[in-house]
Every structure is written in C-alpha cells, then in structure tokens.
Amino acid sequence: MKLNVFITLVSFVIALCGVSFVYAVEENRNGEEKSEYSKEEQLKTVFLSKETREKIDQQRTSYLHPVTEKKTVKLLPKGTGRSVPKKKRIYIPPKVNVSLVMVKPDGSRLVRVNDKYNRSPSKHIKMDFSNSSDTGVPVSVQGRTQVVPVGSTLLTRQNKVVKSYKIEQAKRKKMAPKTKQEAVKERFKQVQMLKPQ
C-alpha cells in the first residue's frame, strides 16, 4: 500500500514537471505488487527519445505562445462594377477682374487680378504676366485665350469681357428700390423698427 502511495506521489511530481509516466501495477492476491512491464520497458516510458522530447517542447511553446496571423482586409472602392467613377468638379471663378498693370523700372510687371498681385484666381486659369502690357493681360480659360484690358472683367462662364464699372452700376441698380413707392415702404419699415412699442 505504501508503495502505491509513493508511486502516485512520484507520478504527480513528474506530471507537474511535464514528463508523462505510464506504469501498470497489478496486485497479487497475496498483497504483493507485480509489474506488467519489465524494468527496461518502464525506463523507456520515463526517458523519451530526443525527437519525441523536441516535439513535446515545440507543442508546449506553441501552446504557451500562440502565433496569430495578421488578416489583411482588402477594401474595394465604392465605384466598382458597372458604375463610372465620379470626376472631380473643376471650380473656375465666375469673374476675372484686371484692375492694374504696372511696369517697374527693371522691366518686371506687377498685375492686380481680383485684388491679388501676380496670382491667378484659380489653377485652371492661366495668366501670362510677363507678356502683359498697358493694353491688357493674356488670360487662358479652358484653352481659350483672351486679352483682358485694364479696368475690365472677364466673365468666365459667358466668355465675355465687360467694363468693370458697368458691373458695379448693375449691382447698385439692383440694390436700389425700383420705384418711389417701394422706397417709401422701406423707409416706413425702418421707422417702425426704431419706434418704441
């Protein structure tokens, strides 16, 4: 009986260390223990071969430190299939106002377009500042080149050159009331707002 307890204790310690130990004990009717395996076979179960030991160690490390594979997700563009991808809209300013061309003593030119000096109002509008003169500035909009005189405005959507003062007059005319009666009504509303209630 003591031998059984000893064997289970030893097998428990060996199991904790990671070594598998197989034994088979058979008791005789007299109470004597008899082993099924010879001593040589028992030693083979305790002392494993080098290949088996490496395989067990490899399984143990792969269990303790699992390797996770990185999954890559391939994103497809929304415009796949039969649909045509959308084109970016090209923004071209509606007006190109040339208000000044100044020739410096060194020969360089300073041109004011839309209240900015020597800068095109858009990357889609090409301006030839070096060939500008007192008569105007060459401006290319979508492949069409026009000379815009000083004091004029190019309406890009209509491809038309208009004097700048005419555009200003049209703005003022729009802002002014059309008849005297409308002016009286507008003034009456303003007086009512100021009057305390």
C-alpha positions as CSV (number, residue, x, y, z in Angstrom):
1,M,0.0,0.0,0.0
2,K,2.8,2.3,0.9
3,L,4.4,1.6,-2.5
4,N,1.2,2.7,-4.3
5,V,1.1,6.0,-2.4
6,F,4.8,6.5,-3.2
7,I,4.2,5.8,-7.0
8,T,1.2,8.1,-7.2
9,L,3.2,10.9,-5.4
10,V,6.2,10.4,-7.8
11,S,3.9,10.4,-10.8
12,F,2.2,13.5,-9.6
13,V,5.6,15.3,-9.2
14,I,6.7,14.1,-12.6
15,A,3.4,15.2,-14.2
16,L,4.0,18.6,-12.8
17,C,7.4,18.7,-14.4
18,G,5.9,17.9,-17.7
19,V,7.0,14.3,-18.1
20,S,4.5,11.6,-18.8
21,F,4.9,8.5,-16.9
22,V,3.0,5.3,-17.5
23,Y,3.0,2.5,-15.2
24,A,0.9,-0.5,-14.6
25,V,0.9,-2.3,-11.3
26,E,-1.0,-5.4,-10.6
27,E,-1.5,-6.7,-7.1
28,N,-1.3,-10.3,-6.4
29,R,-3.8,-12.0,-4.2
30,N,-1.2,-12.1,-1.5
31,G,-0.8,-8.4,-1.5
32,E,2.4,-8.3,-3.4
33,E,2.8,-5.9,-6.3
34,K,3.7,-7.3,-9.6
35,S,4.7,-5.2,-12.6
36,E,3.3,-5.9,-16.1
37,Y,6.4,-4.4,-17.8
38,S,10.0,-5.2,-17.4
39,K,12.4,-2.7,-15.9
40,E,13.7,-1.9,-19.3
41,E,10.3,-1.1,-20.8
42,Q,9.5,1.1,-17.7
43,L,12.7,3.1,-18.3
44,K,11.7,3.7,-22.0
45,T,8.4,5.3,-20.9
46,V,10.2,7.6,-18.5
47,F,13.2,8.5,-20.7
48,L,11.9,9.6,-24.1
49,S,13.9,9.8,-27.3
50,K,15.4,13.1,-28.4
51,E,12.9,13.6,-31.3
52,T,9.9,12.9,-29.1
53,R,11.2,15.3,-26.4
54,E,11.7,18.1,-29.1
55,K,8.2,17.5,-30.4
56,I,6.7,17.8,-26.9
57,D,8.7,21.0,-26.2
58,Q,7.6,22.5,-29.6
59,Q,3.9,21.7,-28.8
60,R,4.3,23.3,-25.3
61,T,5.8,26.5,-26.7
62,S,3.2,26.8,-29.4
63,Y,0.5,26.4,-26.8
64,L,2.0,29.0,-24.4
65,H,2.9,31.5,-27.1
66,P,0.4,31.1,-29.9
67,V,1.3,32.9,-33.2
68,T,-1.6,34.9,-34.6
69,E,-1.7,35.5,-38.3
70,K,-2.5,39.1,-39.3
71,K,-5.5,39.2,-41.5
72,T,-5.5,41.8,-44.2
73,V,-8.8,43.1,-45.4
74,K,-8.8,44.4,-48.9
75,L,-11.0,47.4,-49.3
76,L,-12.6,47.9,-52.7
77,P,-13.6,51.3,-54.0
78,K,-17.3,52.1,-54.0
79,G,-17.3,52.7,-57.7
80,T,-16.6,49.0,-58.6
81,G,-18.7,47.2,-61.2
82,R,-20.6,49.0,-63.9
83,S,-20.7,52.4,-62.4
84,V,-18.3,55.1,-63.6
85,P,-16.1,56.8,-61.0
86,K,-17.1,60.4,-60.3
87,K,-14.9,63.1,-61.7
88,K,-13.8,66.0,-59.6
89,R,-15.6,69.2,-60.4
90,I,-13.4,71.9,-61.6
91,Y,-14.1,75.3,-59.9
92,I,-13.4,78.3,-62.1
93,P,-14.2,81.7,-60.6
94,P,-17.0,83.4,-62.4
95,K,-15.1,86.7,-62.8
96,V,-11.5,87.7,-63.6
97,N,-11.1,91.4,-62.8
98,V,-7.9,93.0,-64.1
99,S,-7.6,96.4,-62.3
100,L,-3.8,97.3,-62.6
101,V,-0.8,96.6,-64.8
102,M,2.4,98.4,-63.5
103,V,5.7,98.2,-65.3
104,K,8.6,98.6,-62.9
105,P,11.9,100.3,-63.9
106,D,13.7,97.0,-64.0
107,G,11.2,95.7,-66.6
108,S,9.2,93.4,-64.4
109,R,5.4,93.8,-64.3
110,L,3.0,93.9,-61.3
111,V,-0.5,92.9,-62.2
112,R,-3.5,93.0,-59.9
113,V,-6.2,90.4,-60.6
114,N,-9.2,90.0,-58.3
115,D,-7.4,92.2,-55.7
116,K,-4.3,90.0,-55.6
117,Y,-0.9,90.8,-57.1
118,N,0.6,88.4,-59.7
119,R,-1.6,85.5,-58.7
120,S,-4.0,83.7,-60.8
121,P,-7.5,83.3,-59.2
122,S,-7.5,79.6,-60.0
123,K,-5.1,76.9,-61.0
124,H,-7.3,76.3,-64.1
125,I,-6.9,79.8,-65.3
126,K,-3.5,80.6,-66.8
127,M,-2.3,84.1,-67.0
128,D,0.8,85.4,-68.9
129,F,2.1,88.1,-66.5
130,S,5.4,88.5,-68.4
131,N,3.6,89.4,-71.7
132,S,1.1,91.8,-70.1
133,S,1.1,95.4,-71.2
134,D,-0.8,98.6,-70.6
135,T,-3.4,97.3,-73.0
136,G,-4.2,94.2,-71.0
137,V,-3.2,90.7,-69.8
138,P,-3.5,87.5,-71.8
139,V,-5.8,85.1,-69.9
140,S,-6.4,81.4,-70.9
141,V,-9.6,79.7,-69.6
142,Q,-10.1,76.1,-70.7
143,G,-7.9,76.5,-73.7
144,R,-9.4,79.8,-74.9
145,T,-7.0,82.8,-74.7
146,Q,-8.3,86.4,-74.5
147,V,-6.6,89.7,-73.7
148,V,-8.4,91.3,-70.8
149,P,-7.8,95.1,-70.8
150,V,-7.1,97.0,-67.6
151,G,-10.3,98.1,-65.9
152,S,-12.3,95.2,-67.4
153,T,-13.7,92.0,-66.1
154,L,-13.8,88.6,-67.9
155,L,-17.0,86.7,-67.2
156,T,-15.6,83.1,-67.5
157,R,-18.9,81.3,-67.8
158,Q,-20.1,83.5,-70.7
159,N,-16.6,84.1,-72.2
160,K,-17.3,87.8,-72.4
161,V,-15.3,90.9,-71.5
162,V,-17.2,93.7,-69.8
163,K,-16.0,97.0,-68.3
164,S,-15.8,96.8,-64.5
165,Y,-17.7,100.0,-63.9
166,K,-20.7,98.6,-65.7
167,I,-20.8,95.6,-63.3
168,E,-20.7,98.0,-60.4
169,Q,-23.5,100.1,-61.8
170,A,-25.6,97.0,-62.2
171,K,-25.0,96.0,-58.6
172,R,-26.1,99.4,-57.3
173,K,-29.1,99.4,-59.6
174,K,-30.2,96.0,-58.1
175,M,-29.8,97.3,-54.6
176,A,-31.8,100.5,-55.2
177,P,-35.6,100.3,-54.9
178,K,-37.3,100.2,-58.3
179,T,-40.0,102.9,-57.6
180,K,-40.5,105.8,-55.2
181,Q,-43.4,103.9,-53.6
182,E,-41.1,100.9,-52.7
183,A,-38.6,103.4,-51.2
184,V,-41.3,104.9,-49.1
185,K,-42.4,101.5,-47.8
186,E,-38.8,100.5,-47.0
187,R,-38.3,103.8,-45.1
188,F,-41.6,103.3,-43.2
189,K,-40.5,99.8,-42.1
190,Q,-37.2,101.2,-40.8
191,V,-39.1,103.9,-38.8
192,Q,-41.4,101.4,-37.3
193,M,-38.4,99.3,-36.1
194,L,-37.0,102.3,-34.4
195,K,-40.2,103.4,-32.8
196,P,-40.7,102.1,-29.2
197,Q,-43.7,99.9,-28.6
